Every structure is written in structure tokens, then in C-alpha cells.
Amino acid sequence: MSSIISKPNVSLSPISTELGDEPNALGLLQRLKWRYATKKMDAARTVSTEKVERIVEAARLAPTSSGLQPFEIVVVTNSEVREKIKAIAWNQGQVTDCSHLLVFAAWDDYTADRINAMFDLTNEIRGFKNEGWENYRAMLLNSYPQRGAEVNFAHAARQAYIGLGAALIAAAHEEVDSVPMEGFDPAALDEILGLRARGLRSVALLPLGYRDAGGDWLVDLEKVRRPLDQFVTEV
């Protein structure tokens, strides 16, 4: 499949150390209060390529166990493919009404080749080898592949969910609506996208788009979360 996503041009501004100008998450929290699991999307509106690129980049930058990054994202815009996915996703309208459909797919197993590829990439980018890092590589090679494919897929899927969370937060920051989905037939989706042949298994869907406020029963309802004292325990 050809990619419609390129690496976004993201530059980091220096963090000010002046009093009263400390970075904070207040703006982000407002965006998170704004977002909700959009039930009806406006099929006539399209999310800009730049916004999608930044959302995908947030997922790419997400932390993963041992830095192995054991998942990939398939960006689906083809209408025929999305109709096929909708049919095996409980006919949820967001699959076809969204602007872009992100499919999070995890490695089906940890293999020596995959582990070595990530460690080699790290050495190449950083320009040196580290004894401790190489010892860690050996430890993973002596443990991960032997655990079995199902154990390894479950672990890789958990890493994909970290990326999914990063994408959700980035979408809210961009004021792009989204809804995370597990309501689909993974085996059927893998077949539609040819994921098994690539050593991948589907984990979650993330439609991106813009809410159709007039047709969404959830849009004006209060966000419900447990109060902080029932959510956080301090020790």
C-alpha cells in the first residue's frame, strides 16, 4: 500500500525559564474535556493532511517497552476498503464517515530479526555501540522469542495501545474528533488489509474526522469520569 503520510515538519520551541512562563497542561486538559467518543461524523468534512501527519507522528513518538516499537499504523482512506471494514465492524458509521481511518496493528511475535533490527537502528542513528545496550539486546534475544507468539502478541498489543492513547490526545489537541474502537472482527480485518502476511495483527481502530453535532446523541452530554479521590490513591 502506498503511503499518504510523510514526516511532519515539527520544530521544538525553546522552553522559557522565565517566572510565570512555565509549561503546563491546562490547554491540553481543556482539549481533553472537549473531546468525546464521537458517534456521528460529518462525511463532508476532511481532516487536513498536516493534522493527520501530526497525529500519526504523536503515535510514532510514543514510548514502547525496550524501545522496540512493535506496532504499525495503516491509514485507510479508500472508500471501498472502508466499506468492507464497516461490514465487519458492527456497521459502525464512523468507519466510512470519518476522514481518515487509522488501524493499529501489532507484531504477531517478537523474533530475533525484529529485535536486532531495532537495536541496529538505534546504533546507526546514535552513531555508537554501548556495552550495556548490547548486553540488554542479548537478554531480550535470550528471552522474548522463546515466550511464544501469543504471549508476545499480547505484549506488543499493549504497546500499540500506548500509541493509540498518544494519537487520541494529539487529535484532541488538533481539535480533530476521534473514537477508539475494538468492535470489529480482527481476523476479518487482517484479511482485508493483508496484515498476517506482513507479520501483523489488528488491535484497534481510530476514525479521525469532525463531529456531526446535529446527528450525534452524545455530543452535548456531560463528560462523566470518577472523581479524583476515587481514582487516585496516594501512598
N, C-alpha and C positions, 0 to 999 in steps of 0.2 A: 504494500500500500504506500502510495506517495504521501509525504508529509506536507501539511499546510502550516506547520508550526516552525518558526525559526527562533533562534535565541534572541530574546528581547534585549534592547539596549537599556540596561539598568545601571545607573551610576549611583554611588553612595555619597550622600552629602556628609560633610564632617559634623560630628555631634558636638553641639555647643556645650561648653562647660560654664557658661555664664549663669549666675544665680537667677533662678526664675525661668530658665530656659531648658530645664531638664526634660529629656524624653519621657513620655508617659503614654499609656494605652487608652486614655479617655476617649479619643476619637474612634479608636478601634472598637471599644466597648459599645459606643453608640451604634456603630455599623452592625455589631453582633445582635444588638437589641432590635435593629431594623430588619434583619434577615429572618426568614422563616422557611419552612419546608413548602415551597411553592407548589400548589396543587393544580393551577391552571396558568399556562404560559401563553403569551401573545405570539402566535406563529408568524406574525407580520414583522416582528422586530428582530434584528440581528445584532449580536454582540460583536464589537469590532475585533479585528484580528489582533490588535495591540493588547486589548484587555485579555483575550483568551491566552495569548502568549505569556502574559504576566501571571495569570492564574496557574498555567501549566508549569511555569518556572518556579513558582512557590512550591508546588508538589515535588519538583525535581530537587529543590534545595532542602527538602525535609530530611530530618535525621533518620537514620536507619541503623539497626543493630550491626555493629562491626563495620559500618560504612559500606555494606555490600549492595545496598540499593536494589533489593531483589524483586522489583516490580517494574512494569512499564505502563504507559497510558496510550490507549488508542483513541484518537479524536475522530468521531464519526459525524460527517455532515451529509453523506449520501442519503437521499430520501428513501430509496428502495431498500437499502440496508437497514435504515431505521424502522421502516415498516415491518421488516422481518423480526427485528429485535422487539418491537412493541408487541407482536403476537406471542412472544414467549416471556413477556414481562407484564403479565396480567392486564394487557391492553391499557397500560397507563399512558395517558395522553401526552405527558411531558416528554416522553421519548421522541415523539415526532414533532411536537410543537416547539421544542426548545431550539435554540440557535445552534448549539454545539453539544454533542453527547460525548462525555468522557467515560471511557471504560477502563477501570483499574484492573490490571491483570498481574498476578503474582507468578514468580517462578514456580514451576511444578516440583522442583527439587534443588537442593544445593549439590553441585558437582565440583570436582576438583578444577575443571576448566573454568567454571564461573567464578569460583573463589580466586583462583590465580589471576584471572583477567582483571578483577577489581584491584587486587594488590599490585599488579603490574602497572595498571593505570595510575594508581597513587604514586608509585615510584617515578613514573615517567613525568607526571605533572609537577611533582615536588623536586625532581632532579637529583634525588639521592636515595640510598637504601639505609634503613635503620635496623640495627640488630634486633632490638626489641620488637619492632614491627614484623620482621621476618620470623621471629620466634612465635609471634601471635598467628601469623599465616600458617605455620606448621601445626599449631594447636588446632586451628579450625579444620585444616585438611585431615587431621587425625581423628576428628570427632563428627563434624557435620555430615559428610557423605554417608557415614555409617549409621546414622539415626533412622534412615528410611524416608521414602518420598512423602508419605502423608504427614509425618511429623514436620518435615522440612517445609512442605507447602503451607501448613498451618502457621508456622513461624513466619514465612515470607508474606502471607496474607496479613498478618498483624502489622508488618512494616508498611504494606500498601495502605492500611487504614491511617497510618500516620500521615502519609502523603495526601490521602483523601481529606483529612482534617485541615491540612495546610491549604489545600485548594478551596475548601469551603470558606475559610477565613479570608483568603485572598479575594474570592468572589465577592464576599460582603464588603470588603474594603473598596472594591471597584464598583460597588452598587450594582452588581450583577446578581440576579436571582438564581437559586440553585435548589436542588433537593437530592440528598443522598438516597440511593435505592439499593436494596438487597432483594426486592421482589421480582426475581426473574429465574429462569431455568439455566443454571451455569453451564451444564453440558451442551444445551442447545445454543447458547451464546458462543461458547467456544467453537462450535461447529460453524456457525455463521461467519465468524471472524477468522477462522483458521488458526486459533490460538494454540491448540495442542501441538500442532506441527512446529510451532516456534518455542515449545517448552514452557508455555504459559497457561494459566487457568484464571478465568474471570472471577473477580471478587466483589466488585461494586460498580454501580453506575452513578454518574453525576451529570444530569442535564444542566446546561447553562442557558439562561435566557432572561426574559423580562416578564414580570407578572402581568396577567390579565385580571386586573383588580375587579372588573365587573363580573367575572365568571368564577372567581375563587372564593369559596366559602370560608377559607381560613385567614384571608388577608387582614381583616380588621379585628380579629380576636386577640385578646391579651396573650402575650407570651407567658407560659407557665413553667416555672422552674422551682425546685425546692428552695426554701430559704437557706441562707448561708450557714446558720447554726445547725441545720440538719444535713448539710452537705460536706462541711469541713470539720475535721477533728484535729485539734492542736495537742501535741504531746510534748 
